[in-house]
Amino acid sequence: MRLVVVLEAFADRTLDDTLELLAATAPQVTDLEVGAGGFASTPHCDVTLLLRDGDARRGWLQRINDRGFSVSALNVSGNPLDPDPETARRHDADLRDAVRLAALLGLDRVVAMAGCPPGAPGDRRAHFDGGGWLPYLAGVHDRQWEDYVLPYWSEVTAFARAEHPELQICIELHPGTCVYNVETFERFAAIGDNLAANLDPSHLFWQRMDPLVVAQRLPRIGHAHAKDVVFNDDELALNGLLDHRWSATDPDAPWTFAVVGRGHDAPWWRTFLDVLAARNVPSISIEYEDPNVPLQRGIADAARVLESAIPAEVR
C-alpha cells in the first residue's frame, strides 16, 4: 500500500519546493495526488500544457521521479452538475481533461465528486438533499437522480471507458453531493463498473457512520483519503451536527477536521488499513485540513502514524 499526499495543502509552494519539503519531513510518502481542476487548485500541474506537449509531460514526470516520488492520482473534485452553467461547463471540462491526461500519463485513478444539481428547474444554486423531513423537501432526491445524476454520469462513464479503459473514477463520499453514504454510492456504482469510491473516513465520522463497516460494504473502493475528525461535545449536545455555523477555525464548531491520530488512535487506523488492504485498495492519501496543527508537522505526524499502521504484507 502506497502512502500518498494530496498536494492541495501546498498550493502556495512550487512543485519543486513541495517535493523537497516532503522528502525532508515525511520520507514515508512515496506518491502524490495532484490537483487537476474542479475545486482543486492546479499550481503543480499545467493540464493544458501537459495534454498538448509530450515533452512537457515527460519532463514533468521526470522532475517528480527524480525526487523519488510517483503520481498515483489526479484530483479533479468539483460540481459538474452545478446550476450555474459556466461552473458546470468548467468542471465537466476539467473532469474530461483529467481523464485524458491520466491516459497519457499512464495513471489509473482520477479522484472526483458526483456533484450536486439544483433542487428544481430554475434554481440558481445547488440543493443538497439531506432528507425530506418536511413537505417542501420531499421528492428532491429522486428528481435529482433521474434528471441529472444518471444521465450525466452514464455519459461520462462511457466517455472515460473509451478514452482510458483501465481508469477508475474514484468518487468521494461527501455530504453536499449526491453520493455521500453506502446507499447512494451503491446506486451510483450501478451506472458503470469504472466508478469506484474514494473513501475518506473523516466525512463518515461526523455523519456518525462507521468507516470500518462502510469499507466492508461498498461494492468498489479505488482510493482512500486519510483525514481525522475532532468533536466538540459541548456544542454537539446543544446544536448537533447540522450546525450552520460550521467553520474549520470556529471554536464553537461541533467538529473540525484533524490530522490522522488526533481524533482516532493508531490502532484504529491500523484496523482501517487492514480493511483497505483486504479490499485491494492500492494507496491512502494524506489530506491536510487541520486548523490547529501546522502543515509541516501535520503531514509528518500523519505519515508516521500511517506508516506504522500499514499491514506488513502490503508494505
WOCORHU-V513389 format. One line per field, one symbol per residue. ss: DSSP state (H for helix, E for strand, C for the rest). phi: phi as a letter, one per 40 degrees, with the letter a starting at -180 (. if undefined). A space follows every 50 residues. Layout:
ss: ???
phi: ???
This chain:
ss: CEEEEEHHHHCCCCHHHHHHHHHHHCCCCCEEEEECCCCCCCCCCCHHHH HHCHHHHHHHHHHHHHCCCEEEEEECCCCCCCCCHHHHHHHHHHHHHHHH HHHHHCCCEEEECCCCCECCCCCCCECCCCCCCCHHHCCHHHHHHHHHHH HHHHHHHHHHHHHCCCCEEEEECCCCCCCCCHHHHHHHHCCCCCEEEEEE HHHHHHCCCCHHHHHHHCCCEEEEEECEEEECHHHHHHHCCCCCCCCCCC CCCCEEEECCCCCCCHHHHHHHHHHHHHCCCCEEEECCCCCCCCHHHHHH HHHHHHHHHCCHHHC
phi: .cbbbccdcbccbcccccccccccbbcccbbbbbcbhgcccbcbacddcc ccbcccccccccdccccgbbcbabbbcabcbdccdccccccccccccccc cdcccgcbbbcabcgacccadgccbcbccciccbdcccgcdccccccbcc ccccccccdccccadccbcccccbdgbcbaaccccdcccccaccbbcbcb ccccdccgcbdccdcccdcabbaabbabbbcbccccccbgccdccdacbc ccccabcacdhcbbcddccccccdcccccgccabbcbcaccbbddccccc ccccccccccddcbc
